[in-house]
Amino acid sequence: MLYHHDYELDTTRRDAPIRITARGRAVLANPMTNRATAFTVQERRFLGLVGLMPSGVTGLGNQVRRVYAQYQSAKTPFAKHNYLANLRDRNEILFYRLLADHIEEMMPIIYTPTIGEVIERFSLEYNRSRGVFLSIDRPEDVEQSLLDYGLARDDVDLIVFTDSEGILGIGDQGIGGIEIAIGKLSVYTAAAGLHPRRVIPVVIDVGTDNLGLLNSDLYLGERHARVRGERYDAFLDHVVQTASRLFPTAMLHWEDFGADNAHRLLEKYRHTHCTFNDDIQGTAAVALAAVLAGVNVTGMPLADHRIVIYGGGTAGIGIADLLRDTLIREGVSPEAAQAQFYVMGSKGLFVDDMSSLREFQVPYARTRDEVAGWERVSGGLVGMLGANGANGNGHAGNGNGANGTGANGIPNGVGVGAGAGAGAGAGNGNGTGRGGITLADVVHNVRPTILIGTSTAGGAFTKAIVTEMARYCERPIIMPLSNPTSRAEALPSDLVEWTEGRALIATGSPFEPVDHREVRHVIAQANNALIFPGLGLGVAACQATRVTDGMIAAAAEALAALVNTYRPGASLLPRISELRPVSAHVALAVAAAAAEEGVARRPLTDPVSDIYTRMWQPEYPPVEII
């Protein structure tokens, strides 16, 4: 039961009435009690609303039509986002009903890519607080800050944390990252029905290295360089332990942490706390679902595929880990499963004598002896060139990636990491440095059947590379997952043409269908929203103590099972417009896996009914006036 000075509401039941204690303008000022012109004449009299609005009584449907017309009049994506944010602040049910009715259209507005601009402009545009702001300079305030949000011990299903270091493709955005947590939670609610008053968005303010923010008089976060090392770890641990103690059934969702911390923090807490990293695990799950659907089309067992991952950061390695673990569950030995992967970074194929590899990348490095005899596309042998031989292609790129300016539009050189990644693949699509083993080399020597891009190097999958792959592979699975569109490793229209319609495609950005030789190829969007809302709902419904690898795999397998891939040109994944039923299906699979693995505090006794009951609907509930 959620108790508020204006109302009381059972947030665990979709049919629960709202008991309103407020009167007059206070009713209209609270976005959970306000239903504006939808109040009946009788409700207006009892609640002290007579004369405070036009006399006409209109239902939710008419209200949705009105606000949708207002939304459409906004001229830019940023203006549309601001309109939706203001609507949420005055009428939360109407906001979510509008979003649910137009989820595919509005997803890019409430979340990526528009949310990037919203985050960048947070301090400039600030007008109302949402969420919780935790400062590393005031660790003593963490508990009180979380309690001041106003939710009780058993009233929280989900907390989204970000430290804003790895925001989308724009890097360190300081305190503005609170908007990524807010946007994420909006999707959780719209897609899976997690009640909007059972979630908490949190930004962990540890400073920022973004000089553009630090030099702005309007910046609202802590004004010092980003804290790292032992002090950072101690504060993060304090936050995690406090949040878990105050809200013991809540899932802790990590969002847009930097590459150096994302894997490390996930591994530190995943076995002791209910934690989930969407950038790693969500991306991996939706990629696995697309791969499984594609494998079903090829008729070749997953164990027989050779997999190249172009972009061995947190997302790419997360995909590799989940695919590898899936192979192991299917009976492949750990050694054989690992050997199916060829992972690449900005300096080429991961090889064991590279000093720049992070700990989580090392397991995927090939031995130098293994690749010594490989033929280079440009001529010669890899073994003749070694680590510092002839020049590769695209080391510094052509987009100013080396200093972090230009490629991402980030001032003052603050986007070093992001810029370097974006620029690394500009040169001939090979994305390697001096002496590195290029993507073209890998495709030529490995003959992969699955090619996955998480590099942000736009156009890296060139015609030469794709046609080489298609020359020996009847149905190549090609997944340019980087977004936005400008950073996609290849365009679906090109992939279809270059493979004569044989490629099985999933992308990170939305693309229109491609017509080729009388077949319409529907392009699957590997959007994490197909996974994380349902996973969160499943965890909340069964009150899981942890998010296990088996639960992640179950989510992916459930998603893959929802598509019919036998029709020529069929999508490998469901459409975003189908998020609500997709999330329910995924939630059922996640809750079942949690029970099977013994991590469900409350195993579902009537799974369909239990999931259905937990899915909040954006409908005005019955009013009880007290």
ChimeraX attribute file (.defattr): number of C-alpha atoms within 10 A of each C-alpha:
attribute: neighborCount
match mode: 1-to-1
recipient: residues
	/A:1	14
	/A:2	17
	/A:3	14
	/A:4	14
	/A:5	8
	/A:6	16
	/A:7	19
	/A:8	18
	/A:9	18
	/A:10	15
	/A:11	22
	/A:12	18
	/A:13	17
	/A:14	18
	/A:15	16
	/A:16	15
	/A:17	16
	/A:18	20
	/A:19	20
	/A:20	20
	/A:21	17
	/A:22	20
	/A:23	16
	/A:24	15
	/A:25	13
	/A:26	15
	/A:27	21
	/A:28	19
	/A:29	16
	/A:30	17
	/A:31	18
	/A:32	23
	/A:33	25
	/A:34	20
	/A:35	22
	/A:36	24
	/A:37	19
	/A:38	18
	/A:39	20
	/A:40	15
	/A:41	14
	/A:42	10
	/A:43	15
	/A:44	20
	/A:45	13
	/A:46	13
	/A:47	19
	/A:48	15
	/A:49	20
	/A:50	15
	/A:51	9
	/A:52	13
	/A:53	13
	/A:54	9
	/A:55	12
	/A:56	10
	/A:57	13
	/A:58	14
	/A:59	14
	/A:60	19
	/A:61	13
	/A:62	13
	/A:63	17
	/A:64	18
	/A:65	12
	/A:66	11
	/A:67	17
	/A:68	17
	/A:69	10
	/A:70	13
	/A:71	18
	/A:72	12
	/A:73	12
	/A:74	14
	/A:75	9
	/A:76	12
	/A:77	18
	/A:78	17
	/A:79	17
	/A:80	20
	/A:81	22
	/A:82	18
	/A:83	19
	/A:84	22
	/A:85	15
	/A:86	14
	/A:87	19
	/A:88	16
	/A:89	16
	/A:90	19
	/A:91	19
	/A:92	20
	/A:93	23
	/A:94	25
	/A:95	24
	/A:96	26
	/A:97	20
	/A:98	23
	/A:99	24
	/A:100	22
	/A:101	14
	/A:102	13
	/A:103	22
	/A:104	16
	/A:105	12
	/A:106	17
	/A:107	21
	/A:108	16
	/A:109	23
	/A:110	27
	/A:111	21
	/A:112	18
	/A:113	18
	/A:114	18
	/A:115	24
	/A:116	23
	/A:117	14
	/A:118	26
	/A:119	22
	/A:120	21
	/A:121	15
	/A:122	21
	/A:123	19
	/A:124	15
	/A:125	12
	/A:126	13
	/A:127	8
	/A:128	7
	/A:129	8
	/A:130	15
	/A:131	19
	/A:132	19
	/A:133	18
	/A:134	23
	/A:135	20
	/A:136	22
	/A:137	13
	/A:138	9
	/A:139	14
	/A:140	12
	/A:141	13
	/A:142	21
	/A:143	17
	/A:144	9
	/A:145	15
	/A:146	21
	/A:147	16
	/A:148	10
	/A:149	13
	/A:150	12
	/A:151	20
	/A:152	14
	/A:153	15
	/A:154	14
	/A:155	21
	/A:156	22
	/A:157	25
	/A:158	26
	/A:159	23
	/A:160	25
	/A:161	26
	/A:162	26
	/A:163	29
	/A:164	29
	/A:165	28
	/A:166	25
	/A:167	24
	/A:168	21
	/A:169	21
	/A:170	22
	/A:171	25
	/A:172	31
	/A:173	28
	/A:174	34
	/A:175	30
	/A:176	27
	/A:177	30
	/A:178	27
	/A:179	25
	/A:180	28
	/A:181	26
	/A:182	23
	/A:183	18
	/A:184	22
	/A:185	23
	/A:186	24
	/A:187	23
	/A:188	24
	/A:189	26
	/A:190	27
	/A:191	30
	/A:192	33
	/A:193	28
	/A:194	28
	/A:195	26
	/A:196	21
	/A:197	16
	/A:198	19
	/A:199	23
	/A:200	23
	/A:201	24
	/A:202	25
	/A:203	25
	/A:204	22
	/A:205	25
	/A:206	27
	/A:207	25
	/A:208	24
	/A:209	21
	/A:210	22
	/A:211	18
	/A:212	15
	/A:213	25
	/A:214	19
	/A:215	10
	/A:216	12
	/A:217	9
	/A:218	13
	/A:219	19
	/A:220	16
	/A:221	19
	/A:222	17
	/A:223	18
	/A:224	13
	/A:225	14
	/A:226	18
	/A:227	16
	/A:228	11
	/A:229	7
	/A:230	9
	/A:231	12
	/A:232	14
	/A:233	14
	/A:234	13
	/A:235	20
	/A:236	18
	/A:237	15
	/A:238	16
	/A:239	20
	/A:240	16
	/A:241	15
	/A:242	15
	/A:243	20
	/A:244	18
	/A:245	13
	/A:246	17
	/A:247	22
	/A:248	18
	/A:249	24
	/A:250	30
	/A:251	27
	/A:252	26
	/A:253	22
	/A:254	21
	/A:255	26
	/A:256	25
	/A:257	23
	/A:258	18
	/A:259	15
	/A:260	15
	/A:261	17
	/A:262	20
	/A:263	21
	/A:264	12
	/A:265	17
	/A:266	18
	/A:267	12
	/A:268	11
	/A:269	16
	/A:270	18
	/A:271	13
	/A:272	11
	/A:273	21
	/A:274	23
	/A:275	25
	/A:276	25
	/A:277	24
	/A:278	21
	/A:279	21
	/A:280	24
	/A:281	25
	/A:282	26
	/A:283	27
	/A:284	28
	/A:285	31
	/A:286	29
	/A:287	32
	/A:288	25
	/A:289	28
	/A:290	30
	/A:291	26
	/A:292	21
	/A:293	24
	/A:294	27
	/A:295	22
	/A:296	16
	/A:297	18
	/A:298	17
	/A:299	9
	/A:300	13
	/A:301	11
	/A:302	20
	/A:303	16
	/A:304	10
	/A:305	16
	/A:306	16
	/A:307	23
	/A:308	25
	/A:309	25
	/A:310	29
	/A:311	25
	/A:312	27
	/A:313	24
	/A:314	24
	/A:315	26
	/A:316	26
	/A:317	24
	/A:318	25
	/A:319	25
	/A:320	26
	/A:321	22
	/A:322	23
	/A:323	26
	/A:324	23
	/A:325	20
	/A:326	19
	/A:327	20
	/A:328	17
	/A:329	12
	/A:330	11
	/A:331	11
	/A:332	15
	/A:333	14
	/A:334	13
	/A:335	10
	/A:336	13
	/A:337	18
	/A:338	20
	/A:339	16
	/A:340	22
	/A:341	23
	/A:342	25
	/A:343	26
	/A:344	31
	/A:345	26
	/A:346	28
	/A:347	25
	/A:348	28
	/A:349	28
	/A:350	25
	/A:351	24
	/A:352	15
	/A:353	12
	/A:354	15
	/A:355	8
	/A:356	10
	/A:357	17
	/A:358	13
	/A:359	10
	/A:360	16
	/A:361	19
	/A:362	15
	/A:363	15
	/A:364	23
	/A:365	20
	/A:366	18
	/A:367	12
	/A:368	17
	/A:369	12
	/A:370	10
	/A:371	18
	/A:372	14
	/A:373	14
	/A:374	19
	/A:375	17
	/A:376	19
	/A:377	17
	/A:378	9
	/A:379	8
	/A:380	12
	/A:381	15
	/A:382	23
	/A:383	17
	/A:384	14
	/A:385	17
	/A:386	15
	/A:387	17
	/A:388	11
	/A:389	13
	/A:390	14
	/A:391	13
	/A:392	21
	/A:393	25
	/A:394	22
	/A:395	25
	/A:396	24
	/A:397	26
	/A:398	16
	/A:399	20
	/A:400	18
	/A:401	26
	/A:402	23
	/A:403	19
	/A:404	26
	/A:405	20
	/A:406	17
	/A:407	21
	/A:408	20
	/A:409	13
	/A:410	21
	/A:411	14
	/A:412	14
	/A:413	19
	/A:414	23
	/A:415	29
	/A:416	20
	/A:417	20
	/A:418	25
	/A:419	28
	/A:420	24
	/A:421	26
	/A:422	28
	/A:423	29
	/A:424	32
	/A:425	36
	/A:426	23
	/A:427	21
	/A:428	18
	/A:429	25
	/A:430	30
	/A:431	34
	/A:432	28
	/A:433	25
	/A:434	19
	/A:435	19
	/A:436	30
	/A:437	28
	/A:438	27
	/A:439	29
	/A:440	24
	/A:441	22
	/A:442	24
	/A:443	20
	/A:444	17
	/A:445	15
	/A:446	17
	/A:447	19
	/A:448	24
	/A:449	23
	/A:450	23
	/A:451	21
	/A:452	27
	/A:453	27
	/A:454	27
	/A:455	30
	/A:456	27
	/A:457	31
	/A:458	25
	/A:459	20
	/A:460	26
	/A:461	29
	/A:462	21
	/A:463	17
	/A:464	13
	/A:465	19
	/A:466	21
	/A:467	17
	/A:468	18
	/A:469	26
	/A:470	22
	/A:471	11
	/A:472	12
	/A:473	18
	/A:474	13
	/A:475	21
	/A:476	23
	/A:477	27
	/A:478	26
	/A:479	30
	/A:480	31
	/A:481	28
	/A:482	24
	/A:483	22
	/A:484	16
	/A:485	19
	/A:486	14
	/A:487	22
	/A:488	25
	/A:489	29
	/A:490	26
	/A:491	20
	/A:492	26
	/A:493	17
	/A:494	16
	/A:495	25
	/A:496	18
	/A:497	17
	/A:498	19
	/A:499	21
	/A:500	13
	/A:501	21
	/A:502	18
	/A:503	25
	/A:504	30
	/A:505	31
	/A:506	29
	/A:507	27
	/A:508	24
	/A:509	23
	/A:510	19
	/A:511	16
	/A:512	11
	/A:513	17
	/A:514	18
	/A:515	15
	/A:516	14
	/A:517	8
	/A:518	6
	/A:519	14
	/A:520	15
	/A:521	23
	/A:522	22
	/A:523	24
	/A:524	26
	/A:525	25
	/A:526	30
	/A:527	22
	/A:528	18
	/A:529	23
	/A:530	30
	/A:531	29
	/A:532	30
	/A:533	30
	/A:534	31
	/A:535	31
	/A:536	30
	/A:537	30
	/A:538	33
	/A:539	31
	/A:540	24
	/A:541	28
	/A:542	26
	/A:543	24
	/A:544	26
	/A:545	24
	/A:546	23
	/A:547	26
	/A:548	20
	/A:549	17
	/A:550	18
	/A:551	26
	/A:552	27
	/A:553	24
	/A:554	24
	/A:555	31
	/A:556	28
	/A:557	20
	/A:558	21
	/A:559	28
	/A:560	25
	/A:561	16
	/A:562	16
	/A:563	17
	/A:564	14
	/A:565	17
	/A:566	10
	/A:567	10
	/A:568	13
	/A:569	21
	/A:570	20
	/A:571	25
	/A:572	30
	/A:573	29
	/A:574	22
	/A:575	19
	/A:576	20
	/A:577	16
	/A:578	13
	/A:579	23
	/A:580	20
	/A:581	13
	/A:582	23
	/A:583	29
	/A:584	24
	/A:585	22
	/A:586	30
	/A:587	32
	/A:588	27
	/A:589	24
	/A:590	31
	/A:591	32
	/A:592	21
	/A:593	23
	/A:594	28
	/A:595	17
	/A:596	13
	/A:597	12
	/A:598	13
	/A:599	20
	/A:600	23
	/A:601	15
	/A:602	16
	/A:603	19
	/A:604	19
	/A:605	9
	/A:606	8
	/A:607	18
	/A:608	13
	/A:609	10
	/A:610	17
	/A:611	22
	/A:612	17
	/A:613	16
	/A:614	22
	/A:615	24
	/A:616	20
	/A:617	22
	/A:618	22
	/A:619	14
	/A:620	20
	/A:621	16
	/A:622	11
	/A:623	14
	/A:624	13
	/A:625	14
	/A:626	12
